Every structure is written in structure tokens, then in C-alpha cells.
Amino acid sequence: MSNGFAFLKCAAVVLAATGVVFPQTRILAEQRVAAGSAVKIVAQDATLDVTLGQGNVFKGRAVDHNGVPAEGAVVVVKQGTRFIGESVTDSEGRFAVESVKCGVYQVSCGATHGSYRFWTEKTAPPSSRSQGLLVLGENGTRGQCGNCCDDGSGVWLCAAAVIVAGIAIAALVIALNNNNNDDDNPAPVSP
């Protein structure tokens, strides 16, 4: 019974250390959503439907992970390896790429890229959006980098995380080894 308790105690230490090293409160606190706004989470490899504007113009906005417009960002539209067009965002993060035909395209802006399916107004499905939204950063991800991707101050936190994780794993291995060694010893003979 004491061996099982030692294993349980070691597992609790590992979980507690993991919770200290990788806190979730900061990430959760930054994900504010305004009342009444709809947030749609899509898979990274999803193709988004967008209705082209009059004159076959792909319109949209580029913002950073905090929703601040990205001024002067270059938005590039390609179909496979073929360059279709590009646009530079204005002070509000708006862009417009002209002369785009219906089809599937890759849209990129810095490290952010995604797949879009463009439609005319007559052929667009009801779920199609009138504009594209590019969230700039680590491929449009939010809260996925953890504390190591911050402004450089997270390097020490990552080093501490590795050390704590190593200690926790070593403690778990030692506890399991002791548990296995105790099982190998024969039970004492009672007099």
C-alpha cells in the first residue's frame, strides 16, 4: 500500500510542477470576446469561403493577435506557385487584391498563411464571408506559443520548465524503480 501511495505522491508532484511551469491563467485572460460578437474557430488546414466583391476583388483586413490593424503589411495571393496579386494594407489594416477569379488560393501575409476559396456573388454558399481576416503572428495562432515565444524574457522561464520537468520525470522514474524493486523482494516469513 505504501508503494502505491509513493507513486500517487510522485504523480501529484509531477502534475503540480507542470501546472506551475505552464500556467493557463494568462492565456485564458487574454481571450476576451466582446458581448454579441461571434467567434469562429477553424482548423489550421481549413479552406475558408469568401465572396469576391464587384469586379472580382478580394477584400479583407489584416490585424495582429490583439486585433490592432496591421498597417503596411503585404498580402500576397497565389494559386499553387503562380503569383496572382498583392496588396499593401492601409492604416485600418484593409486590403484589396483585384482581378481574382473563382477558385482555391493561398493567401499569405508575413508568417500567416491560409487557404481561401473565392466565389462570385451569384455562386457563393450562404456560409461564405464578404471579406477575409488575416491574424498576423505565428501563422495566425493565438496563445499557442506559450511563454517561450514572448519578447525574450520567456527564455529563462523555458529553461526553468525544462529543469523542473527533468526533476519531475527523474522522481517518477525513481519511484517506479523503487516500487518494482520492492515487488522483487520476497515477503518476510512470519514466526
ABEGO torsion letter per residue (X at the ends): XAAAAAAAAAAAAAAAAAAAABBAAAAAAABBBBBGBBBBBBBAABBBBBBBBBGGBBBBBBBBAAGBBBBGBBBBBBBEABBAEBBBBBAAGBBBBBGBBBEBBBBBBEABBBBBBBBBAAABBAABBABBBBBBEBGGBBGAAEAAABAGAAAAAAAAAAAAAAAAAAAAAAAAAAAAAAAABBBBBBX
